[in-house]
């Protein structure tokens, strides 16, 4: 029984990959139709191309479901030194060590 379940999951994976390939092929066809107009500066065609490219990236798994890093900025006062804090979003406290303030410029 376990072997049959594994085969079913494997077949489902193949079907998903085939569907993904079909969707990408269709999006490529649409992209090829709108690309020339977008390259001449047509705003509507450019928007359409960007939406198609975004959809392709989603289908191919290039866009993560959640952010990979977090970025916070401390000291938001104008004309004052500030620091950024980068962290892995999976960190419970969401933080690596805080960077030193940048030197003031004149």
C-alpha positions as CSV (number, residue, x, y, z in Angstrom):
1,X,0.0,0.0,0.0
2,X,2.8,2.4,0.9
3,X,4.4,1.9,-2.5
4,X,1.1,2.7,-4.3
5,X,0.8,5.9,-2.3
6,X,4.3,6.9,-3.2
7,X,3.6,6.2,-6.8
8,X,0.4,8.3,-6.6
9,X,2.3,11.2,-5.2
10,X,5.0,10.8,-7.8
11,X,2.4,10.8,-10.6
12,X,0.7,13.8,-9.0
13,X,4.1,15.6,-9.0
14,X,4.5,14.7,-12.7
15,X,1.0,16.1,-13.5
16,X,1.7,19.3,-11.5
17,X,5.0,19.7,-13.4
18,X,3.2,19.1,-16.8
19,X,0.6,21.7,-15.9
20,X,3.2,24.2,-14.8
21,X,5.0,23.7,-18.1
22,X,1.8,24.2,-20.0
23,X,1.0,27.4,-18.1
24,X,4.5,28.7,-18.7
25,X,4.3,27.9,-22.4
26,X,1.0,29.8,-22.6
27,X,2.4,32.8,-20.7
28,X,5.5,32.8,-23.0
29,X,3.1,33.0,-26.0
30,X,1.2,35.9,-24.5
31,X,4.5,37.6,-23.5
32,X,5.8,37.3,-27.1
33,X,2.7,39.2,-28.3
34,X,3.0,42.1,-25.9
35,X,6.8,42.4,-25.7
36,X,7.3,44.4,-29.0
37,X,4.8,47.1,-27.9
38,X,6.3,47.3,-24.4
39,X,9.7,47.8,-25.9
40,X,8.4,50.8,-27.8
41,X,7.2,52.4,-24.6
42,X,3.5,51.4,-24.7
43,X,2.5,51.8,-21.1
44,X,-0.4,49.3,-21.2
45,X,1.7,46.7,-22.9
46,X,4.5,47.3,-20.4
47,X,2.1,46.7,-17.5
48,X,0.8,43.6,-19.2
49,X,4.4,42.3,-19.7
50,X,5.3,42.9,-16.1
51,X,2.1,41.1,-14.9
52,X,2.9,38.1,-17.1
53,X,6.5,38.0,-15.9
54,X,5.3,38.2,-12.3
55,X,2.9,35.3,-12.9
56,X,5.7,33.2,-14.5
57,X,7.9,33.9,-11.5
58,X,5.1,32.8,-9.1
59,X,4.5,29.6,-11.1
60,X,8.2,28.7,-11.1
61,X,8.5,29.4,-7.4
62,X,10.8,32.3,-7.7
63,X,8.8,34.5,-5.4
64,X,8.8,33.3,-1.8
65,X,5.5,33.1,0.1
66,X,7.1,35.1,2.9
67,X,10.0,37.5,3.2
68,X,13.4,35.9,3.6
69,X,14.9,38.8,5.6
70,X,13.6,41.6,7.7
71,X,15.0,45.1,7.6
72,X,14.4,47.8,10.2
73,X,15.7,51.3,10.4
74,X,16.4,52.9,13.8
75,X,16.5,56.7,14.4
76,X,14.2,58.1,11.9
77,X,15.1,61.7,12.7
78,X,16.1,63.8,9.7
79,X,19.8,64.8,9.5
80,X,20.8,62.4,12.2
81,X,22.9,59.2,11.9
82,X,20.8,56.1,11.5
83,X,21.3,52.4,11.6
84,X,19.8,49.4,9.8
85,X,19.2,46.0,11.4
86,X,19.0,43.0,9.2
87,X,17.6,39.7,10.4
88,X,16.5,36.3,9.3
89,X,12.7,36.3,9.5
90,X,12.9,32.9,11.1
91,X,14.8,34.3,14.1
92,X,12.5,34.4,17.1
93,X,13.8,37.9,18.2
94,X,14.1,38.9,14.5
95,X,17.5,40.3,14.9
96,X,21.1,40.0,14.3
97,X,23.4,42.5,16.0
98,X,22.7,46.2,15.2
99,X,25.2,47.9,12.9
100,X,27.1,50.9,14.0
101,X,25.8,54.3,13.1
102,X,27.1,55.7,9.8
103,X,29.5,58.6,10.1
104,X,28.0,62.0,9.5
105,X,28.7,63.6,6.1
106,X,29.1,67.3,5.4
